[in-house]
């Protein structure tokens, strides 16, 4: 892993996530920090697997500004919010 990976990921969260989503990320990370310091609440303990790419699907949901994203056997709901003319991730939830 690159030595500046954490800084790069933080920059991506600041660029593409709303401040509330960034706070949710930090809270989620702190909840599991003791048990697993490498756990990432967005990607879990998984690295990107190029074979997931073919299974990646994004569909609008019935709720305006929300999308269902699935890959492999994982399914999440992503809510977007327009800020300063750009859409940012406002919330991410795992769909059981």
Backbone bond lengths (Angstrom), bond angles and torsions (degrees), N, CA, C in turn:
res aa  C-N    CA-C-N  psi(-1)  N-CA   C-N-CA  omega(-1)  CA-C   N-CA-C  phi
1 X - - - 1.445 - - 1.530 109.35 -
2 X 1.302 114.30 147.81 1.460 119.27 179.95 1.525 110.57 -69.63
3 X 1.324 117.74 144.25 1.460 120.12 179.62 1.532 113.36 -64.55
4 X 1.335 118.01 -25.45 1.465 120.64 -179.77 1.532 112.04 -100.64
5 X 1.331 117.03 19.67 1.464 121.20 -177.16 1.523 111.67 -57.71
6 X 1.322 117.79 -47.56 1.467 121.02 -177.06 1.532 111.33 -61.81
7 X 1.324 117.52 -39.80 1.463 120.67 178.24 1.534 110.74 -66.25
8 X 1.322 116.56 -39.26 1.461 121.02 178.37 1.524 111.73 -64.54
9 X 1.332 116.26 -42.30 1.461 120.34 178.81 1.530 110.77 -66.72
10 X 1.323 116.71 -38.30 1.468 120.09 177.33 1.527 110.17 -62.86
11 X 1.315 116.80 -42.35 1.470 121.16 177.90 1.534 110.28 -60.25
12 X 1.329 117.52 -42.19 1.458 120.70 178.83 1.527 111.11 -63.76
13 X 1.348 116.75 -42.13 1.472 119.74 178.23 1.528 110.52 -63.44
14 X 1.325 117.64 -41.07 1.462 121.10 179.35 1.531 111.61 -66.13
15 X 1.319 116.48 -33.56 1.461 121.41 -178.72 1.523 112.26 -77.85
16 X 1.321 117.38 -40.87 1.465 121.21 -169.77 1.527 115.50 -110.90
17 X 1.318 118.84 -1.41 1.466 121.39 -179.52 1.525 110.40 -120.18
18 X 1.317 115.32 146.87 1.456 119.91 175.51 1.528 108.49 -69.21
19 X 1.330 118.00 159.89 1.467 119.76 177.30 1.535 112.95 -56.75
20 X 1.331 117.06 -37.19 1.471 119.77 178.78 1.526 110.63 -65.34
21 X 1.333 117.84 -40.33 1.461 120.79 178.05 1.527 110.21 -66.35
22 X 1.328 117.25 -37.17 1.466 120.07 177.37 1.525 110.55 -62.73
23 X 1.336 116.93 -40.64 1.465 120.65 177.63 1.525 111.07 -65.11
24 X 1.337 116.80 -41.13 1.463 121.18 177.80 1.523 109.96 -60.49
25 X 1.315 116.91 -41.41 1.462 121.50 178.63 1.535 110.31 -60.18
26 X 1.331 116.63 -48.19 1.471 121.11 -178.58 1.523 110.13 -61.67
27 X 1.349 117.50 -44.81 1.470 120.83 178.76 1.522 111.03 -61.08
28 X 1.325 116.77 -44.93 1.473 121.05 -179.93 1.517 111.14 -62.50
29 X 1.304 115.87 -40.53 1.468 120.73 -179.80 1.522 110.22 -65.05
30 X 1.341 117.78 -41.90 1.461 121.42 -179.93 1.524 112.08 -65.43
31 X 1.337 117.06 -32.94 1.462 121.26 -179.13 1.520 112.43 -61.92
32 X 1.317 117.71 -32.59 1.463 120.86 -176.25 1.530 113.08 -110.16
33 X 1.319 116.55 2.60 1.464 121.50 -174.63 1.532 113.04 -56.73
34 X 1.323 117.17 -43.12 1.456 120.88 -178.35 1.529 111.81 -65.27
35 X 1.326 115.91 -42.30 1.462 121.01 -177.44 1.524 112.66 -73.63
36 X 1.312 115.75 -42.38 1.463 119.67 -175.62 1.523 109.73 -149.47
37 X 1.338 118.37 92.25 1.462 121.06 -175.80 1.527 114.42 -62.81
38 X 1.305 118.88 -19.29 1.466 121.51 -178.72 1.533 112.08 -91.92
39 X 1.346 117.99 -5.10 1.462 121.34 -176.99 1.522 110.47 -67.10
40 X 1.308 116.36 133.57 1.457 122.39 176.52 1.521 107.87 -114.34
41 X 1.339 118.18 121.00 1.463 120.04 -176.41 1.524 114.60 -63.85
42 X 1.307 118.36 -17.75 1.459 119.58 179.07 1.526 111.07 -87.77
43 X 1.312 117.66 -47.16 1.463 119.54 -176.83 1.519 112.73 -103.57
44 X 1.332 118.58 -3.21 1.459 120.63 -177.33 1.512 110.19 71.57
45 X 1.296 116.60 -145.97 1.462 121.09 179.45 1.521 111.24 -98.69
46 X 1.299 116.43 17.14 1.455 120.77 -173.98 1.514 111.62 -102.07
47 X 1.299 114.27 140.52 1.452 119.78 168.51 1.517 106.67 -85.09
48 X 1.303 117.09 164.76 1.457 119.85 177.44 1.520 108.98 -67.09
49 X 1.296 115.76 132.47 1.459 122.04 177.40 1.527 107.25 -111.13
50 X 1.311 116.89 116.98 1.462 121.51 -176.51 1.534 111.28 -56.42
51 X 1.328 118.60 -25.29 1.456 121.19 179.95 1.531 111.85 -72.10
52 X 1.332 118.63 -17.54 1.462 121.59 176.30 1.517 111.02 -71.88
53 X 1.306 116.81 -25.74 1.457 121.25 -175.13 1.528 111.62 -52.80
54 X 1.324 117.48 -43.79 1.463 121.01 -179.52 1.519 112.77 -65.71
55 X 1.337 117.37 -23.61 1.468 119.65 -179.71 1.528 112.40 -93.97
56 X 1.337 118.39 -4.41 1.461 121.81 -177.71 1.526 110.36 -65.53
57 X 1.340 114.86 124.97 1.457 120.78 177.82 1.516 109.14 -135.64
58 X 1.323 116.46 138.76 1.461 122.48 177.67 1.517 107.32 -128.33
59 X 1.348 115.29 124.57 1.459 120.81 -179.71 1.522 109.55 -132.28
60 X 1.331 117.59 138.69 1.464 118.74 174.17 1.525 109.51 -65.54
61 X 1.324 116.63 144.00 1.460 119.96 177.29 1.521 109.07 -97.46
62 X 1.314 116.41 179.17 1.464 120.45 -179.68 1.523 111.67 -68.20
63 X 1.339 116.60 -25.93 1.457 121.09 179.69 1.525 109.69 -83.21
64 X 1.327 116.23 129.34 1.460 120.74 -178.52 1.534 110.14 -59.71
65 X 1.329 116.31 134.29 1.457 121.38 178.39 1.521 114.25 81.32
66 X 1.332 117.30 7.08 1.469 120.61 179.80 1.525 110.34 -117.85
67 X 1.317 114.41 148.29 1.456 121.14 -179.53 1.523 109.29 -136.10
68 X 1.306 115.55 149.24 1.459 121.56 172.70 1.521 106.82 -101.44
69 X 1.313 115.50 124.88 1.458 121.76 179.72 1.519 107.39 -116.61
70 X 1.317 116.38 128.49 1.463 119.25 177.85 1.521 109.76 -132.44
71 X 1.308 114.53 147.65 1.462 122.31 175.96 1.516 106.73 -156.25
72 X 1.326 116.41 137.48 1.450 119.24 -175.24 1.519 108.46 55.88
73 X 1.320 117.21 -128.36 1.469 120.43 177.60 1.525 111.40 -105.35
74 X 1.329 118.37 17.33 1.460 123.33 179.99 1.523 109.91 -102.41
75 X 1.336 115.23 138.27 1.465 120.45 178.27 1.525 107.75 -135.77
76 X 1.337 115.97 129.13 1.463 120.50 179.79 1.531 110.32 -131.06
77 X 1.347 114.99 157.14 1.455 121.61 173.82 1.520 106.67 -106.48
78 X 1.313 116.49 128.33 1.462 122.36 179.52 1.520 108.10 -117.20
79 X 1.335 115.65 123.73 1.464 121.10 177.38 1.524 108.61 -104.77
80 X 1.320 115.96 134.11 1.462 121.59 179.90 1.522 110.23 -109.50
81 X 1.323 115.04 155.90 1.462 121.30 178.06 1.523 107.51 -142.43
82 X 1.321 116.39 136.35 1.455 120.50 179.06 1.526 109.55 -83.87
83 X 1.322 116.09 125.45 1.459 122.66 176.79 1.520 108.26 -134.40
84 X 1.310 115.73 122.96 1.468 121.23 179.66 1.520 112.20 54.19
85 X 1.334 116.42 39.53 1.452 121.35 177.11 1.520 115.14 78.12
86 X 1.342 117.35 5.64 1.465 121.40 179.34 1.523 108.93 -125.42
87 X 1.315 115.63 144.95 1.459 119.54 177.49 1.518 109.99 -88.04
88 X 1.333 114.56 135.08 1.466 121.05 178.92 1.518 109.05 -128.65
89 X 1.314 115.87 157.02 1.462 121.27 178.14 1.519 108.29 -73.98
90 X 1.341 115.11 120.66 1.459 121.03 -178.48 1.525 111.92 -98.92
91 X 1.338 116.71 -26.06 1.455 119.98 -179.75 1.524 109.11 -163.59
92 X 1.320 115.17 150.34 1.458 122.64 175.91 1.521 107.37 -136.90
93 X 1.316 116.20 128.65 1.463 120.19 179.06 1.509 110.12 -134.44
94 X 1.317 115.72 138.77 1.455 121.15 175.04 1.521 108.28 -74.56
95 X 1.313 117.22 134.39 1.466 122.34 176.22 1.523 107.06 -98.76
96 X 1.327 116.24 118.36 1.483 118.71 -178.69 1.521 111.87 -68.63
